[in-house]
Amino acid sequence: MERIRLGIVGVGGIGSAHFNCVGSGKIAGMTLGAVCDIDPERLEYCKGVYPGVPRFSDCGEMFSSGLIDAALVSVPHPHHAEIAERAFAAGLHVIVEKPEDISVSAARRLNEAAKRSGKVFGIMFNQRTDPIFRRAREIVRSGGIGEIKRSVWIITNWYRTQHYYDSGDWRATWSGEGGGVLLNQAPHNLDIWQWICGMPKRITAFCGVGKWHDIEVEDDATIFAEYENGATGVFVTSTGDLPGTNRLEITGSLGSVTVEQGRLIYKKLLTDERVIRTTETRPWFEPEYTTEIFEPKERGEAHAGILRSFADAVLHGSELIAPGYEGLNELAISNAAYLSDWTGKGVEIPFDEELFDEMLSERRRSGRKKSGGKQQTHESYSERWNVRF
Ligand SMILES: NC(=O)c1ccc[n+]([C@@H]2O[C@H](COP(=O)([O-])OP(=O)(O)OC[C@H]3O[C@@H](n4cnc5c(N)ncnc54)[C@H](O)[C@@H]3O)[C@@H](O)[C@H]2O)c1
């Protein structure tokens, strides 16, 4: 096989951006095999752009058509796992949009289906391609700041208007979306956070439900994380702040990494603080340290980079930038955050998945049912989709 034939399920906002990118031949090793959407208007749009690409209104028919080698699932998140599992069962490679689904239990089932299939499984964590986050990870994971003590991420530049929330009947409802900012915008950051700092063992969180918008899910959240080694982390996100902030600081025994305004600042102590603490005889200390400032001009390949990495993995067996299996990690943090907010207690990871599923189902059963509002955007990759600092 020289090029994999991709079948896109859900050609809405982000799905149409993937459609336009792959259709224009920008992804080496990947071509458009077919598209699928339950909305006829979306299929009409696809017909207008690439009339030769077969169109389906039922994903099962597309999966068994023999026209595609891989499926990209870009429908609302509560359907990711179910549709991806059907694609694996049909013998296809799969890449899902973030989040992997809305619950750890669904993500776990999907991971098992992926494993059974032996096919390539990717997830669209496009921010993993950003050179700043890659450098931060390299520094932290190689021990460049010693043992992690603390991380603080204020990621409040995910601003959304009421119009955005009203624009799709699935958005910002428990039944249609399964959560708010923690499930829609912040998964990128929750993933990068765990990708750099590892997984916390305990989460305590406070969610601001409909704090800035007329919605029934959270548009504001603060998470306090505790790690195995005693390190702590704070994660603050919101869709209500303007202009908002994107600032990540990770402090360790050997220095710190700060990401802000498109720059990474790495301060490295000449002597580990743990040594200074126990050997220095003065009560205070002016440390000697080196400073590296990394300010890349490019923001990375974002979605196109993830698609390219997926095609390379299928064609050449290379390592994925974002393996689908890892989608479970950030979901474990956001699920634990909800559970903590709902129960008013700290939540250990792994948590009681049955209890979470029960409490979420109750909200999904009794929550708002929206109708009407349908987003009609047809997108291309643009600045809007890049990491904003
Ligand atoms: N990685 C990113 O940067 C990024 C950006 C935006 C959205 N997303 C994710 O992509 C997913 C879709 O978001 P969106 O904003 O494009 O939503 P959207 O509402 O604009 O598009 C979803 C599309 O899926 C279609 N659909 C729904 N159920 C279907 C089914 N069973 N079979 C076929 N088609 C179906 C809808 O008709 C619609 O066209 C979400 O999970 C979201 O979190 C990721």
The ligand as a MOL file (V3000), in Angstrom:
LIG
                    3D

  0  0  0     0  0            999 V3000
M  V30 BEGIN CTAB
M  V30 COUNTS 44 48 0 0 0
M  V30 BEGIN ATOM
M  V30 1 N -8.6980 18.4040 17.5630 0
M  V30 2 C -9.3060 19.5550 17.4830 0
M  V30 3 O -8.6750 20.6070 17.3850 0
M  V30 4 C -10.8070 19.6050 17.4870 0
M  V30 5 C -11.4670 20.7980 17.1130 0
M  V30 6 C -12.8720 20.7890 17.0870 0
M  V30 7 C -13.5830 19.6480 17.4430 0
M  V30 8 N -12.9000 18.5210 17.8420 0 CHG=1
M  V30 9 C -13.6510 17.3070 18.2180 0
M  V30 10 O -14.2790 16.7810 17.0500 0
M  V30 11 C -15.5700 16.2650 17.3520 0
M  V30 12 C -16.6110 16.9500 16.4710 0
M  V30 13 O -16.6580 18.3230 16.8000 0
M  V30 14 P -17.2040 19.4150 15.7520 0
M  V30 15 O -17.0070 20.7410 16.3950 0
M  V30 16 O -16.6380 19.1800 14.4080 0 CHG=-1
M  V30 17 O -18.7640 19.0480 15.7550 0
M  V30 18 P -19.8470 19.3810 14.6250 0
M  V30 19 O -21.1660 19.3210 15.2820 0
M  V30 20 O -19.4550 20.6070 13.8880 0
M  V30 21 O -19.6990 18.1310 13.6180 0
M  V30 22 C -20.0720 16.8170 13.9400 0
M  V30 23 C -20.5710 16.1360 12.6730 0
M  V30 24 O -20.8100 14.7560 12.9400 0
M  V30 25 C -22.0010 14.3770 12.2800 0
M  V30 26 N -22.5100 13.1570 12.9270 0
M  V30 27 C -23.0890 13.0380 14.1550 0
M  V30 28 N -23.3630 11.7400 14.4150 0
M  V30 29 C -22.9540 11.0280 13.3410 0
M  V30 30 C -22.9640 9.6390 13.0160 0
M  V30 31 N -23.4590 8.7320 13.8490 0
M  V30 32 N -22.4600 9.2580 11.8100 0
M  V30 33 C -21.9670 10.1730 10.9360 0
M  V30 34 N -21.9270 11.5150 11.1950 0
M  V30 35 C -22.4160 11.9260 12.3800 0
M  V30 36 C -22.8990 15.5870 12.3910 0
M  V30 37 O -23.9490 15.5740 11.4440 0
M  V30 38 C -21.8910 16.7200 12.1490 0
M  V30 39 O -21.7790 17.0250 10.7780 0
M  V30 40 C -15.7750 16.5080 18.8560 0
M  V30 41 O -15.4880 15.3460 19.5650 0
M  V30 42 C -14.7730 17.5940 19.2030 0
M  V30 43 O -14.2870 17.5120 20.5220 0
M  V30 44 C -11.5540 18.4890 17.8460 0
M  V30 END ATOM
M  V30 BEGIN BOND
M  V30 1 1 1 2
M  V30 2 2 2 3
M  V30 3 1 2 4
M  V30 4 1 4 5
M  V30 5 2 4 44
M  V30 6 2 5 6
M  V30 7 1 6 7
M  V30 8 2 7 8
M  V30 9 1 8 9
M  V30 10 1 8 44
M  V30 11 1 9 10
M  V30 12 1 9 42
M  V30 13 1 10 11
M  V30 14 1 11 12
M  V30 15 1 11 40
M  V30 16 1 12 13
M  V30 17 1 13 14
M  V30 18 2 14 15
M  V30 19 1 14 16
M  V30 20 1 14 17
M  V30 21 1 17 18
M  V30 22 2 18 19
M  V30 23 1 18 20
M  V30 24 1 18 21
M  V30 25 1 21 22
M  V30 26 1 22 23
M  V30 27 1 23 24
M  V30 28 1 23 38
M  V30 29 1 24 25
M  V30 30 1 25 26
M  V30 31 1 25 36
M  V30 32 1 26 27
M  V30 33 1 26 35
M  V30 34 2 27 28
M  V30 35 1 28 29
M  V30 36 1 29 30
M  V30 37 2 29 35
M  V30 38 1 30 31
M  V30 39 2 30 32
M  V30 40 1 32 33
M  V30 41 2 33 34
M  V30 42 1 34 35
M  V30 43 1 36 37
M  V30 44 1 36 38
M  V30 45 1 38 39
M  V30 46 1 40 41
M  V30 47 1 40 42
M  V30 48 1 42 43
M  V30 END BOND
M  V30 END CTAB
M  END
